[in-house]
Amino acid sequence: MQSPFSLTNGWAVYAMVYVANSYGTSQSVTYGSGAYIVTSPPSVPGTPVSINSGSNIVITWTVPSTGAPFLNYTVMIGTFYGTWATTTYCNGADATVMANLSCTIP
């Protein structure tokens, strides 16, 4: 749904509410509390935790505290030597990965 007016980063948006019935329309209430338009990246997700589950490794993390709705996570697998890479087993855009905040590496 597109806004009926231009929303500017850092500006507050307020609301007034009226109600109508068969006898007429009410006066408006005073401005409600303003919500600020924030267009910034999400905060850092929680520190990932890796555990053994049989012959698999399960990586879990917690959701960032700000920045929702989230589009995807990028899960990087590292080695002791400092090499990092993505893996096809941790598709951070997959609905199950997004919902469970975890992935399993065989």
C-alpha positions as CSV (number, residue, x, y, z in Angstrom):
1,M,0.0,0.0,0.0
2,Q,1.4,3.3,-1.0
3,S,1.3,6.3,1.3
4,P,-1.0,9.2,0.2
5,F,1.8,11.6,1.0
6,S,5.6,11.7,0.9
7,L,7.2,10.1,4.0
8,T,10.6,11.6,4.8
9,N,13.3,9.9,6.8
10,G,13.5,11.4,10.3
11,W,10.1,13.1,10.2
12,A,7.3,12.2,12.6
13,V,3.9,11.0,11.3
14,Y,0.8,11.8,13.4
15,A,-2.8,10.7,13.1
16,M,-6.2,12.1,13.9
17,V,-9.3,9.9,14.2
18,Y,-12.9,10.8,13.6
19,V,-15.9,8.5,13.9
20,A,-19.3,8.7,12.3
21,N,-22.7,7.3,12.9
22,S,-26.2,8.1,11.5
23,Y,-26.4,11.3,13.5
24,G,-23.1,12.8,12.2
25,T,-19.3,12.8,12.6
26,S,-17.4,13.3,15.8
27,Q,-14.8,16.0,16.5
28,S,-11.3,14.7,16.0
29,V,-9.2,13.6,18.9
30,T,-6.0,15.5,19.4
31,Y,-2.9,14.3,17.5
32,G,-1.8,10.9,18.7
33,S,1.8,10.2,19.4
34,G,4.1,10.5,16.4
35,A,5.8,7.6,14.8
36,Y,9.1,8.5,13.2
37,I,9.9,7.3,9.7
38,V,13.2,5.4,9.9
39,T,14.9,4.1,6.8
40,S,18.0,2.4,8.1
41,P,19.5,-1.0,8.1
42,P,18.4,-3.5,10.8
43,S,20.4,-3.8,14.0
44,V,22.8,-6.7,14.4
45,P,21.3,-10.2,14.9
46,G,22.2,-12.1,18.0
47,T,25.5,-14.0,18.1
48,P,25.2,-17.2,16.2
49,V,25.4,-20.5,18.1
50,S,26.6,-23.7,16.5
51,I,25.8,-27.1,18.0
52,N,26.3,-30.7,16.9
53,S,23.1,-32.6,16.1
54,G,24.2,-36.2,15.2
55,S,26.4,-35.7,12.1
56,N,25.0,-32.3,11.4
57,I,25.8,-28.8,12.6
58,V,22.8,-26.6,13.5
59,I,23.4,-22.8,13.5
60,T,20.9,-20.6,15.3
61,W,20.7,-16.9,16.0
62,T,18.2,-14.4,17.4
63,V,16.3,-11.7,15.5
64,P,17.6,-8.2,15.4
65,S,15.8,-5.8,17.7
66,T,15.1,-3.2,15.0
67,G,14.7,-3.0,11.3
68,A,11.7,-5.3,10.6
69,P,10.4,-6.5,8.2
70,F,13.5,-8.4,7.2
71,L,14.1,-9.7,3.7
72,N,16.7,-12.3,4.3
73,Y,19.7,-13.4,6.4
74,T,23.2,-14.1,5.0
75,V,24.8,-17.0,6.8
76,M,28.5,-17.2,6.4
77,I,30.5,-20.3,7.5
78,G,34.0,-19.7,8.7
79,T,37.1,-21.7,9.4
80,F,39.8,-21.5,12.1
81,Y,42.0,-19.8,9.4
82,G,39.6,-16.9,8.9
83,T,38.1,-18.0,5.6
84,W,34.4,-17.2,5.2
85,A,31.9,-18.4,2.6
86,T,28.2,-18.9,2.1
87,T,26.7,-22.4,1.8
88,T,23.8,-23.7,-0.1
89,Y,22.6,-25.4,3.1
90,C,21.9,-22.0,4.7
91,N,19.7,-20.1,2.3
92,G,18.9,-17.0,4.4
93,A,15.9,-16.1,2.2
94,D,14.2,-19.4,2.7
95,A,10.9,-19.1,4.6
96,T,11.8,-21.9,7.0
97,V,15.2,-20.4,7.8
98,M,13.6,-17.0,8.3
99,A,10.9,-18.4,10.6
100,N,13.2,-20.7,12.6
101,L,16.3,-18.5,12.7
102,S,18.4,-21.5,12.1
103,C,19.8,-23.8,9.4
104,T,21.4,-27.3,9.4
105,I,24.6,-28.2,7.7
106,P,25.1,-31.9,6.9
